[in-house]
Amino acid sequence: MSQVRLAINGASGRMGRALVTLLRGDRRFALKRAVIDANSELVGQPLHVPSTPETPRYVAGWEQAVDLDAVIDFSSPQGLAETLAHCENHGIALVTGTTGLDDGLYRRMEAASKRIPILRAANFSLGVAVLARLLRDAAAALPEWDLEIIEAHHGRKQDAPSGTALALGQAAASARGIELGDAATYERHGQTGERAPGSIGFAVVRGGDIVGEHTAMLATQGERVELVHRATDRAIFARGALTAAAWLVGRAPGHYDIGAVLDERMARNGQ
C-alpha cells in the first residue's frame, strides 16, 4: 500500500511536534510539508523523518504544495482558513482540530466539504469518542436524571469549558432532543436557587500539568452513573489524528467526525 503524502499545518506547536515525533516511526505516511508561522526561526530547517524519502523542511506557506493526499491542521483560525482554501483548490483531504472558529469559517468548511473530505474533531482520542457514544445512550435512556459534565486541564489552557466538554454536552442534548444553548449552565455562584430541571451543568478545573480529564455524571435519587475518560499522554491526540488522516484519504467529499472512524472499527469487528 502506498504511503499517504501528508502535510502538517502548525508543525512547531505542541500537537505539531507530537505528530512529527510519531511520524518518525509510522511508515504509513511520508511527511511532505511542515508549515509554520513565517516569523519562526525554524523556517528552512530540516526535519528528520526516516519514513520520508526526501528530507522535509519547515516552510511558511502552501506554494507548490500540490503533491499531497492529506493535511492535518492544528494551527489557528487564520491558518486553518488558508489551509482550507489550499485543500479545496487541490482536492486534498483535511483533518483539523483547530479551535476558536467563528461562524463564517464553519460555513466555509461546510461549503468546502461538498468538494473534499473534511474530518474535524474537538478531541481525537478514540477513548473520548467511545465516551461520547456511551453518554448519548445514557442520556437518552435516563432523560429525567440530572447531568453534570466536569472537565480538568492544565493551568495554561485558555478556554473554558473545553471543546471536548462542550462536544459531550452537545451529544447528550441531542440524545434528549433539546438544544444545548437552552439547557447549559456554565456558572454557579452565590444564591443560585435549586437546580433547573433538564439543565446540563458544566464545571471546570485548571491546574498543574493535567493533560485532560472529562467526567459525565448522571444523578438521581439514590443512585449515580459516572462516565470518565482520563488522558495521561498528549500523544494520544496526535495518534488519533494520524489514524483519522489515514482513514479519510480516498473518502467521498463530506463532513466527517471521529465517530465515523469508530463506526468502521466496530463494523470490522462485527459489532
C-alpha positions as CSV (number, residue, x, y, z in Angstrom):
1,M,0.0,0.0,0.0
2,S,1.5,3.4,-1.0
3,Q,2.3,5.9,1.7
4,V,-0.1,8.8,2.5
5,R,1.6,12.0,1.4
6,L,1.0,14.2,4.4
7,A,1.4,17.9,5.4
8,I,1.1,19.4,8.9
9,N,0.0,22.9,9.5
10,G,1.1,24.2,12.9
11,A,4.1,21.8,12.8
12,S,6.0,23.7,15.5
13,G,3.2,23.8,18.1
14,R,2.6,21.2,20.8
15,M,0.4,19.0,18.6
16,G,2.5,19.6,15.6
17,R,5.7,18.4,17.4
18,A,3.8,15.4,18.7
19,L,2.7,14.5,15.2
20,V,6.3,14.8,13.8
21,T,7.6,12.6,16.7
22,L,5.1,9.9,15.9
23,L,5.7,10.1,12.1
24,R,9.3,9.1,12.7
25,G,8.1,5.6,13.5
26,D,5.0,5.5,11.3
27,R,5.6,4.2,7.7
28,R,2.0,4.7,6.6
29,F,3.0,8.3,5.9
30,A,5.5,10.4,4.0
31,L,5.8,13.9,5.5
32,K,6.0,16.2,2.6
33,R,5.5,19.6,4.2
34,A,5.6,21.1,7.7
35,V,4.0,24.6,7.7
36,I,4.7,27.1,10.5
37,D,4.5,30.8,11.1
38,A,6.5,32.9,8.7
39,N,8.3,34.7,11.6
40,S,9.5,31.4,13.2
41,E,13.3,30.9,13.3
42,L,12.6,27.3,12.2
43,V,11.7,28.3,8.7
44,G,14.0,26.4,6.3
45,Q,15.3,24.0,8.9
46,P,15.2,20.3,8.1
47,L,13.1,17.6,9.9
48,H,14.5,14.1,10.2
49,V,11.7,11.7,9.4
50,P,13.0,8.2,8.3
51,S,9.8,7.1,6.6
52,T,10.0,10.1,4.2
53,P,12.4,9.6,1.2
54,E,13.2,13.3,0.9
55,T,14.2,15.4,3.9
56,P,11.2,17.8,4.5
57,R,11.8,21.3,5.8
58,Y,9.8,23.8,7.9
59,V,8.1,26.2,5.4
60,A,5.9,29.3,5.8
61,G,3.2,28.6,3.2
62,W,1.5,26.4,0.7
63,E,3.2,27.5,-2.5
64,Q,3.7,24.5,-4.9
65,A,2.3,22.1,-2.3
66,V,0.1,20.1,-4.6
67,D,1.6,16.6,-4.2
68,L,-0.4,15.8,-1.1
69,D,-3.1,13.3,-0.1
70,A,-4.0,14.8,3.3
71,V,-3.3,17.8,5.6
72,I,-3.5,17.7,9.4
73,D,-4.1,21.2,10.8
74,F,-3.6,22.2,14.4
75,S,-2.9,25.9,13.9
76,S,-5.1,29.0,14.3
77,P,-8.4,30.1,12.7
78,Q,-6.4,32.2,10.2
79,G,-4.1,29.3,9.5
80,L,-7.0,26.9,9.0
81,A,-8.7,29.3,6.6
82,E,-5.6,29.3,4.4
83,T,-5.2,25.6,4.7
84,L,-8.9,25.0,3.8
85,A,-8.6,27.2,0.7
86,H,-5.5,25.2,-0.5
87,C,-7.1,21.8,0.2
88,E,-10.3,22.8,-1.6
89,N,-8.4,24.1,-4.6
90,H,-6.3,21.0,-5.0
91,G,-8.6,18.2,-3.8
92,I,-6.7,17.4,-0.6
93,A,-8.3,15.7,2.4
94,L,-8.3,17.8,5.5
95,V,-8.1,16.7,9.2
96,T,-8.3,19.5,11.8
97,G,-8.5,20.0,15.5
98,T,-8.1,23.8,15.4
99,T,-10.4,25.6,17.8
100,G,-11.7,29.1,18.1
101,L,-13.5,29.1,14.8
102,D,-16.2,31.7,14.0
103,D,-19.5,31.1,12.2
104,G,-18.0,32.3,8.9
105,L,-15.2,29.7,9.0
106,Y,-17.7,27.0,10.0
107,R,-19.8,27.9,6.9
108,R,-16.7,27.9,4.7
109,M,-15.8,24.4,6.0
110,E,-19.3,23.2,5.3
111,A,-19.2,24.5,1.8
112,A,-15.8,23.0,1.1
113,S,-17.0,19.6,2.3
114,K,-19.1,19.4,-0.8
115,R,-15.8,19.1,-2.7
116,I,-13.3,17.5,-0.4
117,P,-13.5,15.1,2.6
118,I,-13.1,17.0,5.9
119,L,-12.8,15.5,9.4
120,R,-13.0,17.9,12.3
121,A,-12.9,16.9,16.0
122,A,-12.6,18.7,19.3
123,N,-10.7,15.7,20.6
124,F,-9.0,12.9,18.5
125,S,-8.9,10.3,21.3
126,L,-10.8,7.2,20.3
127,G,-11.5,6.7,24.0
128,V,-13.3,10.1,24.1
129,A,-15.3,9.0,21.0
130,V,-16.4,5.9,23.0
131,L,-17.2,8.1,26.0
132,A,-19.4,10.4,23.8
133,R,-21.3,7.3,22.4
134,L,-21.9,5.9,25.9
135,L,-23.1,9.3,27.1
136,R,-25.6,9.6,24.2
137,D,-27.0,6.2,25.2
138,A,-27.2,7.0,28.9
139,A,-28.7,10.5,28.4
140,A,-31.4,9.1,26.1
141,A,-32.1,6.2,28.5
142,L,-32.2,8.4,31.6
143,P,-33.8,11.6,30.4
144,E,-35.0,12.8,33.8
145,W,-31.7,12.3,35.5
146,D,-29.5,15.4,36.3
147,L,-26.5,15.7,34.1
148,E,-23.2,17.4,35.0
149,I,-20.0,17.5,32.9
150,I,-16.8,18.1,34.8
151,E,-13.5,18.7,33.0
152,A,-9.9,19.3,34.2
153,H,-6.9,20.6,32.2
154,H,-3.5,22.1,32.8
155,G,-3.3,25.7,34.1
156,R,-2.2,27.1,30.7
157,K,-5.4,26.3,28.9
158,Q,-7.0,29.4,27.6
159,D,-10.7,28.4,27.0
160,A,-13.4,27.0,29.3
161,P,-15.3,24.8,29.2
162,S,-13.1,22.7,27.0
163,G,-14.1,21.9,23.4
164,T,-14.4,18.3,24.4
165,A,-16.7,19.1,27.4
166,L,-19.0,21.1,25.0
167,A,-19.0,18.3,22.5
168,L,-20.1,15.9,25.2
169,G,-22.8,18.3,26.3
170,Q,-24.0,18.6,22.7
171,A,-24.1,14.8,22.3
172,A,-26.2,14.5,25.5
173,A,-28.5,17.3,24.5
174,S,-29.1,15.8,21.0
175,A,-29.9,12.5,22.6
176,R,-32.5,14.1,24.7
177,G,-33.9,16.2,21.8
178,I,-33.1,19.5,23.3
179,E,-30.8,22.5,22.4
180,L,-27.6,22.7,24.4
181,G,-27.8,26.5,24.3
182,D,-31.1,26.3,26.2
183,A,-30.1,23.7,28.7
184,A,-26.5,24.6,29.6
185,T,-25.5,26.1,32.9
186,Y,-21.9,27.4,32.8
187,E,-21.7,29.3,36.1
188,R,-22.9,28.8,39.7
189,H,-22.0,31.4,42.4
190,G,-23.9,32.7,45.4
191,Q,-27.6,32.0,45.9
192,T,-28.3,30.1,42.8
193,G,-31.5,28.5,43.8
194,E,-32.5,24.9,43.0
195,R,-31.1,23.2,40.0
196,A,-33.2,23.8,36.9
197,P,-34.8,20.5,35.7
198,G,-33.4,19.3,32.5
199,S,-30.3,21.5,32.7
200,I,-26.8,20.4,31.7
201,G,-24.2,21.7,34.1
202,F,-20.5,22.4,33.4
203,A,-17.7,22.6,35.9
204,V,-14.1,23.5,35.2
205,V,-10.8,22.6,36.9
206,R,-7.5,24.1,35.9
207,G,-4.1,23.3,37.4
208,G,-0.7,21.7,37.1
209,D,0.1,19.6,34.1
210,I,-3.3,17.8,33.7
211,V,-3.5,16.6,30.1
212,G,-7.2,16.2,30.1
213,E,-10.0,14.6,32.2
214,H,-13.7,14.5,31.5
215,T,-16.5,13.1,33.6
216,A,-20.1,12.9,32.7
217,M,-22.2,12.4,35.9
218,L,-25.9,11.4,35.7
219,A,-27.6,11.6,39.1
220,T,-31.0,10.9,40.6
221,Q,-32.4,10.0,43.9
222,G,-30.4,7.1,45.4
223,E,-28.0,6.4,42.6
224,R,-25.5,7.9,40.2
225,V,-23.7,6.9,37.0
226,E,-20.3,8.3,36.1
227,L,-18.6,8.0,32.8
228,V,-14.9,9.1,32.9
229,H,-12.0,9.5,30.5
230,R,-8.5,10.5,31.6
231,A,-5.7,11.3,29.2
232,T,-2.2,11.0,30.6
233,D,-0.2,11.5,27.5
234,R,-0.8,14.2,24.8
235,A,0.5,11.7,22.2
236,I,-2.9,10.0,22.2
237,F,-4.4,13.0,20.4
238,A,-1.7,13.1,17.7
239,R,-2.0,9.3,17.3
240,G,-5.8,9.7,16.8
241,A,-5.3,12.5,14.2
242,L,-2.9,10.2,12.2
243,T,-5.5,7.4,12.4
244,A,-8.1,9.9,11.1
245,A,-5.9,11.0,8.3
246,A,-5.2,7.5,7.1
247,W,-8.9,6.7,7.2
248,L,-10.0,9.9,5.4
249,V,-7.8,9.6,2.3
250,G,-9.9,8.4,-0.6
251,R,-13.3,9.1,1.1
252,A,-16.1,10.9,-0.8
253,P,-16.4,14.6,-0.1
254,G,-18.3,15.3,3.1
255,H,-18.0,16.4,6.7
256,Y,-16.9,13.5,9.0
257,D,-16.1,13.2,12.7
258,I,-14.1,10.8,14.8
259,G,-17.2,8.8,15.4
260,A,-17.2,7.7,11.8
261,V,-13.7,6.1,12.3
262,L,-15.1,4.4,15.4
263,D,-18.1,3.1,13.4
264,E,-15.9,1.4,10.8
265,R,-13.8,-0.2,13.5
266,M,-16.9,-1.6,15.1
267,A,-18.2,-2.8,11.8
268,R,-14.9,-4.5,11.0
269,N,-15.1,-6.3,14.3
270,G,-18.7,-7.4,13.7
271,Q,-20.3,-5.1,16.3
